[in-house]
Amino acid sequence: MEELKITWRKASYSGNDGGHCVELADLGGTIGVRDSKNPGGGHINISRDGLDVLLARLKQR
């Protein structure tokens, strides 16, 4: 079985000023979400559909 290389990405318009940012990674069947200020603190997994719903709701705010 081929091992998945995980690449965490932060939004391109997130500055380096220590703001509140999250990072996302393609984990194969799910998307990983973690706190960019605490990358070793673990992550949550969310389905691609779940991420679409989350982002749509955040944009409504």
C-alpha distance matrix in Angstrom:
0.0 3.8 6.4 9.3 12.6 15.3 18.7 21.7 24.6 28.2 30.8 32.5 35.9 35.1 37.4 37.0 39.8 37.9 38.1 36.2 32.9 29.5 26.2 23.5 19.8 17.3 14.7 13.0 15.1 17.8 19.9 20.5 24.2 25.7 29.1 29.4 32.0 29.9 26.2 25.6 27.1 24.1 23.3 23.5 21.1 22.9 22.1 22.9 26.0 27.0 26.9 29.1 31.5 31.7 32.4 35.0 36.8 36.8 38.3 41.1 42.3
3.8 0.0 3.8 6.4 9.3 12.4 15.5 18.8 21.6 25.3 27.8 29.3 32.8 32.2 34.3 33.9 36.9 35.2 35.5 33.9 30.4 27.1 23.7 21.1 17.3 15.0 12.9 11.5 14.3 16.7 18.2 18.8 22.4 23.8 27.1 26.9 29.7 27.8 24.1 23.8 25.7 22.8 21.9 22.4 20.2 21.9 21.3 21.6 25.0 26.0 25.4 27.5 30.3 30.2 30.6 33.3 35.2 35.0 36.3 39.3 40.4
6.4 3.8 0.0 3.8 6.4 9.3 12.7 15.8 18.9 22.5 25.3 26.9 30.3 29.4 31.4 30.8 33.7 31.8 32.3 30.6 27.3 24.1 20.7 18.4 14.6 13.0 10.7 10.5 13.6 15.2 16.2 16.1 19.5 20.6 23.7 23.5 26.1 24.2 20.4 20.1 22.0 19.3 18.7 19.6 17.8 20.0 19.9 20.5 24.0 24.6 23.7 26.2 28.8 28.3 28.7 31.7 33.4 32.9 34.4 37.4 38.2
9.3 6.4 3.8 0.0 3.8 6.1 9.4 12.4 15.4 19.0 21.7 23.4 26.7 25.9 28.1 27.7 30.7 28.9 29.1 27.4 24.0 20.7 17.3 14.8 11.0 9.2 7.4 7.5 11.1 12.2 12.8 12.9 16.2 17.6 20.8 20.6 23.5 21.8 18.1 18.3 20.2 17.4 16.2 17.0 15.1 17.0 17.0 17.2 20.9 21.4 20.3 22.7 25.5 24.9 25.1 28.1 29.9 29.3 30.7 33.8 34.6
12.6 9.3 6.4 3.8 0.0 3.8 6.5 9.9 12.9 16.5 19.4 20.7 24.2 23.3 25.2 24.6 27.7 26.1 26.7 25.4 21.9 19.0 15.3 13.4 9.8 9.1 8.5 9.7 13.4 13.8 13.2 12.7 15.6 16.4 19.1 18.3 21.1 19.9 16.1 16.7 19.0 16.7 15.8 17.2 15.9 17.9 18.3 18.2 22.0 22.4 20.6 23.0 25.9 24.9 24.7 27.9 29.7 28.6 29.9 33.2 33.9
15.3 12.4 9.3 6.1 3.8 0.0 3.8 6.5 9.7 13.3 16.3 18.1 21.3 20.1 22.1 21.7 24.6 22.8 23.2 21.7 18.3 15.2 11.7 9.8 6.4 6.9 6.7 9.2 12.5 11.8 10.5 9.4 11.9 12.6 15.4 14.7 17.7 16.5 12.7 13.8 15.8 13.6 12.4 14.0 13.1 15.1 16.1 16.1 19.9 19.7 17.7 20.4 23.1 21.8 21.6 25.0 26.5 25.3 26.7 30.0 30.4
18.7 15.5 12.7 9.4 6.5 3.8 0.0 3.8 6.5 10.1 13.1 14.5 17.8 16.8 18.7 18.4 21.5 20.2 20.6 19.5 15.9 13.3 9.6 8.3 5.7 7.3 8.9 11.4 14.5 13.3 11.0 10.0 11.6 12.0 14.2 12.8 16.0 15.6 12.1 14.0 16.2 14.5 13.2 14.9 14.4 16.0 17.0 16.3 20.1 19.9 17.3 19.6 22.6 21.0 20.2 23.7 25.3 23.7 24.8 28.3 28.6
21.7 18.8 15.8 12.4 9.9 6.5 3.8 0.0 3.8 6.9 10.3 12.3 15.1 13.7 15.8 15.6 18.4 16.8 16.9 15.7 12.1 9.6 5.8 5.5 4.6 7.9 9.8 12.9 15.3 13.2 10.1 8.4 8.7 8.8 10.6 9.2 12.6 12.5 9.3 12.0 13.7 12.4 10.9 12.8 12.9 14.5 16.1 15.6 19.0 18.3 15.4 18.0 20.6 18.5 17.7 21.3 22.7 20.7 22.0 25.5 25.5
24.6 21.6 18.9 15.4 12.9 9.7 6.5 3.8 0.0 3.8 6.7 8.5 11.5 10.6 12.9 13.4 16.4 15.4 15.1 14.2 10.4 8.5 5.1 5.3 6.3 9.3 12.1 14.9 16.9 14.6 11.2 10.1 9.6 9.9 11.0 9.1 12.8 13.8 11.3 14.6 16.0 15.0 13.1 14.6 14.6 15.3 16.8 15.5 18.7 18.1 14.7 16.7 19.4 17.4 15.8 19.3 20.9 18.6 19.5 23.1 23.2
28.2 25.3 22.5 19.0 16.5 13.3 10.1 6.9 3.8 0.0 3.8 6.3 8.4 6.9 9.5 10.5 13.1 12.3 11.6 10.9 7.2 6.4 4.6 6.6 9.1 12.4 15.1 18.0 19.6 16.8 13.1 11.8 10.1 9.8 9.7 7.5 10.9 12.9 11.4 15.1 16.0 15.6 13.9 15.3 16.0 16.3 18.1 16.9 19.5 18.5 14.9 16.7 19.0 16.5 14.6 18.1 19.3 16.6 17.4 21.0 20.6
30.8 27.8 25.3 21.7 19.4 16.3 13.1 10.3 6.7 3.8 0.0 3.8 5.4 5.3 8.7 11.0 13.3 13.2 11.8 11.2 8.0 8.0 7.4 8.7 11.5 14.2 17.4 19.8 21.0 18.3 14.6 14.1 12.2 12.5 12.2 10.4 13.5 15.9 14.9 18.7 19.2 18.8 16.6 17.5 17.8 17.4 18.8 17.0 19.2 18.4 14.6 15.6 17.9 15.6 13.0 16.1 17.6 14.7 14.8 18.5 18.3
32.5 29.3 26.9 23.4 20.7 18.1 14.5 12.3 8.5 6.3 3.8 0.0 3.8 5.5 7.8 10.3 13.1 13.9 13.1 13.5 10.7 11.4 10.6 11.9 14.2 16.6 20.0 22.1 23.7 21.3 17.8 17.4 15.7 15.9 15.3 12.9 15.6 18.3 17.3 21.1 22.1 21.9 20.0 21.1 21.4 21.0 22.1 20.0 22.2 21.8 18.0 18.5 21.0 19.0 16.0 18.8 20.5 17.6 17.0 20.8 20.6
35.9 32.8 30.3 26.7 24.2 21.3 17.8 15.1 11.5 8.4 5.4 3.8 0.0 3.8 6.0 9.4 11.3 12.6 11.1 12.0 10.1 11.9 12.3 14.1 16.9 19.5 22.8 25.1 26.3 23.6 19.9 19.4 17.2 17.0 15.8 13.6 15.7 18.9 18.7 22.5 23.0 23.2 21.4 22.3 23.0 22.5 23.8 21.8 23.5 22.8 19.0 19.3 21.3 19.0 15.9 18.4 19.7 16.4 15.6 19.2 18.5
35.1 32.2 29.4 25.9 23.3 20.1 16.8 13.7 10.6 6.9 5.3 5.5 3.8 0.0 3.8 6.8 8.4 9.1 7.6 8.6 6.8 9.2 10.1 12.8 15.9 19.0 21.8 24.6 25.8 22.8 19.0 17.8 15.2 14.3 12.6 10.3 12.1 15.4 15.6 19.3 19.8 20.3 18.9 20.1 21.4 21.3 23.2 21.7 23.6 22.3 18.6 19.6 21.3 18.5 16.0 18.8 19.6 16.1 16.2 19.6 18.4
37.4 34.3 31.4 28.1 25.2 22.1 18.7 15.8 12.9 9.5 8.7 7.8 6.0 3.8 0.0 3.8 5.4 7.4 7.2 9.7 8.9 11.8 12.8 15.8 18.6 21.9 24.6 27.5 29.0 26.0 22.2 20.7 18.0 16.6 14.3 11.5 12.3 15.9 16.5 20.1 20.8 22.0 21.1 22.8 24.3 24.6 26.6 25.3 27.3 25.9 22.3 23.4 25.0 22.0 19.6 22.4 22.9 19.3 19.4 22.6 21.1
37.0 33.9 30.8 27.7 24.6 21.7 18.4 15.6 13.4 10.5 11.0 10.3 9.4 6.8 3.8 0.0 3.8 5.6 7.4 10.3 9.8 12.5 13.2 16.6 19.1 22.6 24.9 28.1 29.8 26.9 23.2 21.1 18.5 16.4 13.8 10.6 10.6 14.2 14.9 18.3 19.4 21.0 20.7 23.0 24.8 25.6 28.0 27.0 29.2 27.7 24.2 25.8 27.3 24.2 22.2 25.3 25.6 22.1 22.6 25.7 24.0
39.8 36.9 33.7 30.7 27.7 24.6 21.5 18.4 16.4 13.1 13.3 13.1 11.3 8.4 5.4 3.8 0.0 3.8 5.6 9.2 10.2 13.6 15.2 18.8 21.6 25.2 27.4 30.6 32.1 28.9 25.2 23.0 20.0 17.6 14.5 11.8 10.8 14.6 16.3 19.4 19.9 21.9 21.8 24.0 26.2 27.0 29.6 28.8 30.7 28.8 25.5 27.0 28.2 24.8 23.0 25.9 25.7 22.0 22.6 25.4 23.3
37.9 35.2 31.8 28.9 26.1 22.8 20.2 16.8 15.4 12.3 13.2 13.9 12.6 9.1 7.4 5.6 3.8 0.0 3.8 6.8 8.1 11.3 13.2 16.9 19.8 23.5 25.3 28.8 30.0 26.7 23.1 20.5 17.4 14.7 11.2 8.9 7.4 11.1 13.2 16.2 16.4 18.6 18.7 21.0 23.5 24.5 27.4 27.1 29.0 26.9 23.7 25.7 26.6 23.1 21.8 24.9 24.4 20.8 22.1 24.8 22.5
38.1 35.5 32.3 29.1 26.7 23.2 20.6 16.9 15.1 11.6 11.8 13.1 11.1 7.6 7.2 7.4 5.6 3.8 0.0 3.8 6.0 9.6 12.3 15.9 19.2 22.8 24.7 28.0 28.9 25.4 21.8 19.5 16.1 13.9 10.6 9.2 8.5 12.1 14.1 17.3 16.9 18.6 18.1 19.8 22.2 22.7 25.5 25.1 26.7 24.4 21.3 23.0 23.6 20.1 18.7 21.6 21.0 17.3 18.6 21.1 18.7
36.2 33.9 30.6 27.4 25.4 21.7 19.5 15.7 14.2 10.9 11.2 13.5 12.0 8.6 9.7 10.3 9.2 6.8 3.8 0.0 3.8 7.0 10.4 13.7 17.2 20.7 22.4 25.7 26.2 22.6 19.0 16.8 13.2 11.1 8.0 7.8 7.8 10.7 12.7 15.8 14.8 16.1 15.2 16.5 19.0 19.4 22.3 22.2 23.6 21.1 18.2 20.2 20.5 16.9 15.9 19.0 18.0 14.5 16.4 18.8 16.5
32.9 30.4 27.3 24.0 21.9 18.3 15.9 12.1 10.4 7.2 8.0 10.7 10.1 6.8 8.9 9.8 10.2 8.1 6.0 3.8 0.0 3.8 6.8 10.1 13.6 17.1 19.0 22.2 23.0 19.5 15.8 13.8 10.3 8.7 6.4 5.6 7.4 10.1 10.9 14.5 13.9 14.6 13.2 14.5 16.5 16.9 19.6 19.2 21.0 18.8 15.7 17.7 18.7 15.2 14.0 17.4 17.2 13.9 15.5 18.5 16.9
29.5 27.1 24.1 20.7 19.0 15.2 13.3 9.6 8.5 6.4 8.0 11.4 11.9 9.2 11.8 12.5 13.6 11.3 9.6 7.0 3.8 0.0 3.8 6.7 10.3 13.7 15.4 18.6 19.3 15.8 12.2 10.0 6.6 5.5 4.7 5.1 8.2 9.5 9.3 12.8 12.2 11.9 10.0 11.1 12.9 13.4 16.2 16.0 18.0 15.9 12.8 15.4 16.5 13.2 12.5 16.2 16.2 13.4 15.5 18.5 17.5
26.2 23.7 20.7 17.3 15.3 11.7 9.6 5.8 5.1 4.6 7.4 10.6 12.3 10.1 12.8 13.2 15.2 13.2 12.3 10.4 6.8 3.8 0.0 3.8 6.9 10.5 12.5 15.7 16.9 13.8 10.1 8.0 5.7 5.4 6.3 5.7 9.5 10.2 8.6 12.0 12.3 11.5 9.4 10.8 11.8 12.7 15.1 14.7 17.4 15.8 12.6 15.3 17.2 14.4 13.6 17.3 18.0 15.6 17.3 20.6 20.2
23.5 21.1 18.4 14.8 13.4 9.8 8.3 5.5 5.3 6.6 8.7 11.9 14.1 12.8 15.8 16.6 18.8 16.9 15.9 13.7 10.1 6.7 3.8 0.0 3.8 7.0 9.3 12.2 13.3 10.3 6.6 5.4 4.8 6.7 9.2 9.3 13.0 13.2 10.9 13.8 14.0 12.2 9.3 9.8 9.6 10.1 11.9 11.3 14.3 13.3 10.2 12.8 15.2 13.1 12.4 16.1 17.3 15.6 17.2 20.5 20.6
19.8 17.3 14.6 11.0 9.8 6.4 5.7 4.6 6.3 9.1 11.5 14.2 16.9 15.9 18.6 19.1 21.6 19.8 19.2 17.2 13.6 10.3 6.9 3.8 0.0 3.8 6.0 9.0 10.9 8.6 5.6 5.0 6.8 8.8 11.8 11.7 15.3 14.8 11.8 14.0 14.9 12.5 9.9 10.5 9.4 10.4 11.7 11.2 14.7 14.3 11.7 14.4 17.1 15.5 15.1 18.6 20.1 18.9 20.3 23.6 24.1
17.3 15.0 13.0 9.2 9.1 6.9 7.3 7.9 9.3 12.4 14.2 16.6 19.5 19.0 21.9 22.6 25.2 23.5 22.8 20.7 17.1 13.7 10.5 7.0 3.8 0.0 3.8 5.6 7.8 6.5 4.9 6.4 9.3 12.0 15.3 15.5 19.1 18.4 15.3 17.1 17.8 15.0 12.2 11.9 9.7 10.2 10.2 9.4 13.2 13.6 11.6 13.9 16.8 16.1 15.9 19.0 20.9 20.2 21.5 24.6 25.6
14.7 12.9 10.7 7.4 8.5 6.7 8.9 9.8 12.1 15.1 17.4 20.0 22.8 21.8 24.6 24.9 27.4 25.3 24.7 22.4 19.0 15.4 12.5 9.3 6.0 3.8 0.0 3.8 6.0 5.3 5.5 6.2 10.0 12.4 16.0 16.7 20.0 18.6 15.3 16.3 16.9 13.6 11.1 10.8 8.3 9.7 9.9 10.5 14.1 14.2 13.1 15.8 18.3 17.6 18.1 21.2 22.7 22.3 24.0 26.8 27.7
13.0 11.5 10.5 7.5 9.7 9.2 11.4 12.9 14.9 18.0 19.8 22.1 25.1 24.6 27.5 28.1 30.6 28.8 28.0 25.7 22.2 18.6 15.7 12.2 9.0 5.6 3.8 0.0 3.8 5.6 7.4 9.5 13.2 16.0 19.6 20.3 23.7 22.3 19.1 20.0 20.6 17.2 14.6 13.7 10.6 11.1 10.0 10.2 13.6 14.6 14.0 16.1 18.8 18.9 19.4 22.0 23.9 23.9 25.4 28.1 29.4
15.1 14.3 13.6 11.1 13.4 12.5 14.5 15.3 16.9 19.6 21.0 23.7 26.3 25.8 29.0 29.8 32.1 30.0 28.9 26.2 23.0 19.3 16.9 13.3 10.9 7.8 6.0 3.8 0.0 3.8 7.2 9.9 13.3 16.6 20.3 21.6 24.9 23.5 20.6 21.5 21.4 17.8 14.9 13.0 9.4 9.1 7.2 8.1 11.0 12.0 12.3 14.4 16.5 17.1 18.2 20.4 22.1 22.7 24.3 26.6 28.1
17.8 16.7 15.2 12.2 13.8 11.8 13.3 13.2 14.6 16.8 18.3 21.3 23.6 22.8 26.0 26.9 28.9 26.7 25.4 22.6 19.5 15.8 13.8 10.3 8.6 6.5 5.3 5.6 3.8 0.0 3.8 6.6 9.7 13.1 16.8 18.4 21.6 20.4 17.8 18.9 18.5 15.0 11.7 9.6 6.0 5.6 4.8 6.2 9.4 9.4 9.3 12.0 14.0 13.9 15.1 17.7 19.1 19.4 21.3 23.6 24.9
19.9 18.2 16.2 12.8 13.2 10.5 11.0 10.1 11.2 13.1 14.6 17.8 19.9 19.0 22.2 23.2 25.2 23.1 21.8 19.0 15.8 12.2 10.1 6.6 5.6 4.9 5.5 7.4 7.2 3.8 0.0 3.8 6.5 10.1 13.6 14.9 18.3 17.5 15.0 16.7 16.4 13.3 9.8 8.2 5.5 5.3 6.1 6.4 9.8 9.3 7.7 10.8 13.0 12.2 12.8 15.9 17.2 16.9 18.8 21.5 22.4
20.5 18.8 16.1 12.9 12.7 9.4 10.0 8.4 10.1 11.8 14.1 17.4 19.4 17.8 20.7 21.1 23.0 20.5 19.5 16.8 13.8 10.0 8.0 5.4 5.0 6.4 6.2 9.5 9.9 6.6 3.8 0.0 3.8 6.7 10.4 11.9 15.1 13.9 11.4 12.9 12.6 9.5 6.2 5.6 4.6 6.5 8.9 9.9 13.0 11.6 9.9 13.3 15.1 13.3 14.1 17.6 18.4 17.5 19.7 22.5 22.8
24.2 22.4 19.5 16.2 15.6 11.9 11.6 8.7 9.6 10.1 12.2 15.7 17.2 15.2 18.0 18.5 20.0 17.4 16.1 13.2 10.3 6.6 5.7 4.8 6.8 9.3 10.0 13.2 13.3 9.7 6.5 3.8 0.0 3.8 7.2 9.2 12.3 11.5 9.8 12.0 11.1 8.8 5.4 5.3 6.3 7.6 10.6 11.4 13.9 11.8 9.6 13.1 14.4 11.8 12.4 16.1 16.4 14.9 17.4 20.2 19.9
25.7 23.8 20.6 17.6 16.4 12.6 12.0 8.8 9.9 9.8 12.5 15.9 17.0 14.3 16.6 16.4 17.6 14.7 13.9 11.1 8.7 5.5 5.4 6.7 8.8 12.0 12.4 16.0 16.6 13.1 10.1 6.7 3.8 0.0 3.8 6.2 8.8 7.7 6.4 8.8 7.9 6.6 4.5 6.6 9.1 11.0 14.3 15.3 17.7 15.3 13.1 16.5 17.5 14.5 15.1 18.8 18.6 16.6 19.3 22.0 21.1
29.1 27.1 23.7 20.8 19.1 15.4 14.2 10.6 11.0 9.7 12.2 15.3 15.8 12.6 14.3 13.8 14.5 11.2 10.6 8.0 6.4 4.7 6.3 9.2 11.8 15.3 16.0 19.6 20.3 16.8 13.6 10.4 7.2 3.8 0.0 3.8 5.4 5.3 5.9 8.8 7.7 8.3 7.6 9.8 12.7 14.3 17.7 18.4 20.5 18.0 15.6 18.7 19.4 16.0 16.2 19.8 19.3 16.7 19.3 22.0 20.5
29.4 26.9 23.5 20.6 18.3 14.7 12.8 9.2 9.1 7.5 10.4 12.9 13.6 10.3 11.5 10.6 11.8 8.9 9.2 7.8 5.6 5.1 5.7 9.3 11.7 15.5 16.7 20.3 21.6 18.4 14.9 11.9 9.2 6.2 3.8 0.0 3.8 5.5 5.5 9.2 9.5 10.5 10.2 12.8 15.1 16.7 19.7 19.9 22.4 20.2 17.4 20.1 21.4 18.1 17.6 21.3 21.2 18.3 20.4 23.4 22.0
32.0 29.7 26.1 23.5 21.1 17.7 16.0 12.6 12.8 10.9 13.5 15.6 15.7 12.1 12.3 10.6 10.8 7.4 8.5 7.8 7.4 8.2 9.5 13.0 15.3 19.1 20.0 23.7 24.9 21.6 18.3 15.1 12.3 8.8 5.4 3.8 0.0 3.8 6.2 9.0 9.1 11.3 12.1 14.9 17.8 19.6 22.9 23.3 25.7 23.3 20.6 23.4 24.3 20.8 20.5 24.1 23.5 20.5 22.7 25.4 23.6
29.9 27.8 24.2 21.8 19.9 16.5 15.6 12.5 13.8 12.9 15.9 18.3 18.9 15.4 15.9 14.2 14.6 11.1 12.1 10.7 10.1 9.5 10.2 13.2 14.8 18.4 18.6 22.3 23.5 20.4 17.5 13.9 11.5 7.7 5.3 5.5 3.8 0.0 3.8 5.5 5.4 8.1 9.7 13.0 16.1 18.5 21.9 22.9 25.4 22.8 20.6 23.8 24.7 21.3 21.5 25.2 24.6 21.9 24.5 27.1 25.4
26.2 24.1 20.4 18.1 16.1 12.7 12.1 9.3 11.3 11.4 14.9 17.3 18.7 15.6 16.5 14.9 16.3 13.2 14.1 12.7 10.9 9.3 8.6 10.9 11.8 15.3 15.3 19.1 20.6 17.8 15.0 11.4 9.8 6.4 5.9 5.5 6.2 3.8 0.0 3.8 5.5 6.7 8.0 11.6 14.2 16.8 20.0 20.9 23.7 21.6 19.3 22.6 23.9 20.9 21.0 24.8 24.7 22.3 24.7 27.5 26.3
25.6 23.8 20.1 18.3 16.7 13.8 14.0 12.0 14.6 15.1 18.7 21.1 22.5 19.3 20.1 18.3 19.4 16.2 17.3 15.8 14.5 12.8 12.0 13.8 14.0 17.1 16.3 20.0 21.5 18.9 16.7 12.9 12.0 8.8 8.8 9.2 9.0 5.5 3.8 0.0 3.8 5.6 8.5 12.2 14.9 18.1 21.4 22.8 25.6 23.4 21.6 25.1 26.2 23.2 23.9 27.6 27.3 25.2 27.8 30.5 29.2
27.1 25.7 22.0 20.2 19.0 15.8 16.2 13.7 16.0 16.0 19.2 22.1 23.0 19.8 20.8 19.4 19.9 16.4 16.9 14.8 13.9 12.2 12.3 14.0 14.9 17.8 16.9 20.6 21.4 18.5 16.4 12.6 11.1 7.9 7.7 9.5 9.1 5.4 5.5 3.8 0.0 3.8 6.9 10.3 13.6 16.7 20.2 22.0 24.4 21.8 20.3 23.9 24.5 21.4 22.5 26.1 25.3 23.3 26.3 28.7 27.2
24.1 22.8 19.3 17.4 16.7 13.6 14.5 12.4 15.0 15.6 18.8 21.9 23.2 20.3 22.0 21.0 21.9 18.6 18.6 16.1 14.6 11.9 11.5 12.2 12.5 15.0 13.6 17.2 17.8 15.0 13.3 9.5 8.8 6.6 8.3 10.5 11.3 8.1 6.7 5.6 3.8 0.0 3.8 7.1 10.2 13.5 16.9 18.9 21.4 18.9 17.8 21.5 22.2 19.4 20.8 24.3 23.8 22.3 25.3 27.6 26.7
23.3 21.9 18.7 16.2 15.8 12.4 13.2 10.9 13.1 13.9 16.6 20.0 21.4 18.9 21.1 20.7 21.8 18.7 18.1 15.2 13.2 10.0 9.4 9.3 9.9 12.2 11.1 14.6 14.9 11.7 9.8 6.2 5.4 4.5 7.6 10.2 12.1 9.7 8.0 8.5 6.9 3.8 0.0 3.8 6.7 9.9 13.3 15.3 17.7 15.2 14.0 17.8 18.5 15.9 17.3 20.8 20.5 19.2 22.2 24.5 23.9
23.5 22.4 19.6 17.0 17.2 14.0 14.9 12.8 14.6 15.3 17.5 21.1 22.3 20.1 22.8 23.0 24.0 21.0 19.8 16.5 14.5 11.1 10.8 9.8 10.5 11.9 10.8 13.7 13.0 9.6 8.2 5.6 5.3 6.6 9.8 12.8 14.9 13.0 11.6 12.2 10.3 7.1 3.8 0.0 3.8 6.6 10.2 12.7 14.7 12.0 11.4 15.2 15.6 13.4 15.3 18.6 18.2 17.5 20.5 22.6 22.3
21.1 20.2 17.8 15.1 15.9 13.1 14.4 12.9 14.6 16.0 17.8 21.4 23.0 21.4 24.3 24.8 26.2 23.5 22.2 19.0 16.5 12.9 11.8 9.6 9.4 9.7 8.3 10.6 9.4 6.0 5.5 4.6 6.3 9.1 12.7 15.1 17.8 16.1 14.2 14.9 13.6 10.2 6.7 3.8 0.0 3.8 6.9 9.6 11.8 9.7 9.6 13.3 14.1 12.7 14.6 17.6 17.8 17.7 20.4 22.5 22.9
22.9 21.9 20.0 17.0 17.9 15.1 16.0 14.5 15.3 16.3 17.4 21.0 22.5 21.3 24.6 25.6 27.0 24.5 22.7 19.4 16.9 13.4 12.7 10.1 10.4 10.2 9.7 11.1 9.1 5.6 5.3 6.5 7.6 11.0 14.3 16.7 19.6 18.5 16.8 18.1 16.7 13.5 9.9 6.6 3.8 0.0 3.8 6.5 8.2 6.0 6.3 9.8 10.5 9.6 11.8 14.4 14.8 15.3 17.8 19.7 20.5
22.1 21.3 19.9 17.0 18.3 16.1 17.0 16.1 16.8 18.1 18.8 22.1 23.8 23.2 26.6 28.0 29.6 27.4 25.5 22.3 19.6 16.2 15.1 11.9 11.7 10.2 9.9 10.0 7.2 4.8 6.1 8.9 10.6 14.3 17.7 19.7 22.9 21.9 20.0 21.4 20.2 16.9 13.3 10.2 6.9 3.8 0.0 3.8 5.4 4.9 6.2 8.6 9.8 10.3 12.2 14.2 15.3 16.4 18.3 20.2 21.6
22.9 21.6 20.5 17.2 18.2 16.1 16.3 15.6 15.5 16.9 17.0 20.0 21.8 21.7 25.3 27.0 28.8 27.1 25.1 22.2 19.2 16.0 14.7 11.3 11.2 9.4 10.5 10.2 8.1 6.2 6.4 9.9 11.4 15.3 18.4 19.9 23.3 22.9 20.9 22.8 22.0 18.9 15.3 12.7 9.6 6.5 3.8 0.0 3.8 5.4 5.1 6.3 8.8 9.8 10.6 12.4 14.4 15.3 16.6 18.7 20.6
26.0 25.0 24.0 20.9 22.0 19.9 20.1 19.0 18.7 19.5 19.2 22.2 23.5 23.6 27.3 29.2 30.7 29.0 26.7 23.6 21.0 18.0 17.4 14.3 14.7 13.2 14.1 13.6 11.0 9.4 9.8 13.0 13.9 17.7 20.5 22.4 25.7 25.4 23.7 25.6 24.4 21.4 17.7 14.7 11.8 8.2 5.4 3.8 0.0 3.8 5.4 5.1 6.4 8.7 10.0 10.7 12.5 14.4 15.5 17.0 19.3
27.0 26.0 24.6 21.4 22.4 19.7 19.9 18.3 18.1 18.5 18.4 21.8 22.8 22.3 25.9 27.7 28.8 26.9 24.4 21.1 18.8 15.9 15.8 13.3 14.3 13.6 14.2 14.6 12.0 9.4 9.3 11.6 11.8 15.3 18.0 20.2 23.3 22.8 21.6 23.4 21.8 18.9 15.2 12.0 9.7 6.0 4.9 5.4 3.8 0.0 3.8 5.4 5.1 6.1 8.6 9.9 10.7 12.3 14.3 15.7 17.3
26.9 25.4 23.7 20.3 20.6 17.7 17.3 15.4 14.7 14.9 14.6 18.0 19.0 18.6 22.3 24.2 25.5 23.7 21.3 18.2 15.7 12.8 12.6 10.2 11.7 11.6 13.1 14.0 12.3 9.3 7.7 9.9 9.6 13.1 15.6 17.4 20.6 20.6 19.3 21.6 20.3 17.8 14.0 11.4 9.6 6.3 6.2 5.1 5.4 3.8 0.0 3.8 5.4 5.0 6.1 8.5 9.9 10.4 12.2 14.3 15.8
29.1 27.5 26.2 22.7 23.0 20.4 19.6 18.0 16.7 16.7 15.6 18.5 19.3 19.6 23.4 25.8 27.0 25.7 23.0 20.2 17.7 15.4 15.3 12.8 14.4 13.9 15.8 16.1 14.4 12.0 10.8 13.3 13.1 16.5 18.7 20.1 23.4 23.8 22.6 25.1 23.9 21.5 17.8 15.2 13.3 9.8 8.6 6.3 5.1 5.4 3.8 0.0 3.8 5.5 5.3 6.2 8.7 10.0 10.7 12.6 14.9
31.5 30.3 28.8 25.5 25.9 23.1 22.6 20.6 19.4 19.0 17.9 21.0 21.3 21.3 25.0 27.3 28.2 26.6 23.6 20.5 18.7 16.5 17.2 15.2 17.1 16.8 18.3 18.8 16.5 14.0 13.0 15.1 14.4 17.5 19.4 21.4 24.3 24.7 23.9 26.2 24.5 22.2 18.5 15.6 14.1 10.5 9.8 8.8 6.4 5.1 5.4 3.8 0.0 3.8 5.5 5.2 6.2 8.7 10.0 10.9 13.1
31.7 30.2 28.3 24.9 24.9 21.8 21.0 18.5 17.4 16.5 15.6 19.0 19.0 18.5 22.0 24.2 24.8 23.1 20.1 16.9 15.2 13.2 14.4 13.1 15.5 16.1 17.6 18.9 17.1 13.9 12.2 13.3 11.8 14.5 16.0 18.1 20.8 21.3 20.9 23.2 21.4 19.4 15.9 13.4 12.7 9.6 10.3 9.8 8.7 6.1 5.0 5.5 3.8 0.0 3.8 5.5 5.3 6.2 8.7 10.1 11.3
32.4 30.6 28.7 25.1 24.7 21.6 20.2 17.7 15.8 14.6 13.0 16.0 15.9 16.0 19.6 22.2 23.0 21.8 18.7 15.9 14.0 12.5 13.6 12.4 15.1 15.9 18.1 19.4 18.2 15.1 12.8 14.1 12.4 15.1 16.2 17.6 20.5 21.5 21.0 23.9 22.5 20.8 17.3 15.3 14.6 11.8 12.2 10.6 10.0 8.6 6.1 5.3 5.5 3.8 0.0 3.8 5.4 5.0 6.2 8.7 10.3
35.0 33.3 31.7 28.1 27.9 25.0 23.7 21.3 19.3 18.1 16.1 18.8 18.4 18.8 22.4 25.3 25.9 24.9 21.6 19.0 17.4 16.2 17.3 16.1 18.6 19.0 21.2 22.0 20.4 17.7 15.9 17.6 16.1 18.8 19.8 21.3 24.1 25.2 24.8 27.6 26.1 24.3 20.8 18.6 17.6 14.4 14.2 12.4 10.7 9.9 8.5 6.2 5.2 5.5 3.8 0.0 3.8 5.5 5.2 6.5 9.3
36.8 35.2 33.4 29.9 29.7 26.5 25.3 22.7 20.9 19.3 17.6 20.5 19.7 19.6 22.9 25.6 25.7 24.4 21.0 18.0 17.2 16.2 18.0 17.3 20.1 20.9 22.7 23.9 22.1 19.1 17.2 18.4 16.4 18.6 19.3 21.2 23.5 24.6 24.7 27.3 25.3 23.8 20.5 18.2 17.8 14.8 15.3 14.4 12.5 10.7 9.9 8.7 6.2 5.3 5.4 3.8 0.0 3.8 5.4 5.2 7.0
36.8 35.0 32.9 29.3 28.6 25.3 23.7 20.7 18.6 16.6 14.7 17.6 16.4 16.1 19.3 22.1 22.0 20.8 17.3 14.5 13.9 13.4 15.6 15.6 18.9 20.2 22.3 23.9 22.7 19.4 16.9 17.5 14.9 16.6 16.7 18.3 20.5 21.9 22.3 25.2 23.3 22.3 19.2 17.5 17.7 15.3 16.4 15.3 14.4 12.3 10.4 10.0 8.7 6.2 5.0 5.5 3.8 0.0 3.8 5.4 5.5
38.3 36.3 34.4 30.7 29.9 26.7 24.8 22.0 19.5 17.4 14.8 17.0 15.6 16.2 19.4 22.6 22.6 22.1 18.6 16.4 15.5 15.5 17.3 17.2 20.3 21.5 24.0 25.4 24.3 21.3 18.8 19.7 17.4 19.3 19.3 20.4 22.7 24.5 24.7 27.8 26.3 25.3 22.2 20.5 20.4 17.8 18.3 16.6 15.5 14.3 12.2 10.7 10.0 8.7 6.2 5.2 5.4 3.8 0.0 3.8 5.4
41.1 39.3 37.4 33.8 33.2 30.0 28.3 25.5 23.1 21.0 18.5 20.8 19.2 19.6 22.6 25.7 25.4 24.8 21.1 18.8 18.5 18.5 20.6 20.5 23.6 24.6 26.8 28.1 26.6 23.6 21.5 22.5 20.2 22.0 22.0 23.4 25.4 27.1 27.5 30.5 28.7 27.6 24.5 22.6 22.5 19.7 20.2 18.7 17.0 15.7 14.3 12.6 10.9 10.1 8.7 6.5 5.2 5.4 3.8 0.0 3.8
42.3 40.4 38.2 34.6 33.9 30.4 28.6 25.5 23.2 20.6 18.3 20.6 18.5 18.4 21.1 24.0 23.3 22.5 18.7 16.5 16.9 17.5 20.2 20.6 24.1 25.6 27.7 29.4 28.1 24.9 22.4 22.8 19.9 21.1 20.5 22.0 23.6 25.4 26.3 29.2 27.2 26.7 23.9 22.3 22.9 20.5 21.6 20.6 19.3 17.3 15.8 14.9 13.1 11.3 10.3 9.3 7.0 5.5 5.4 3.8 0.0
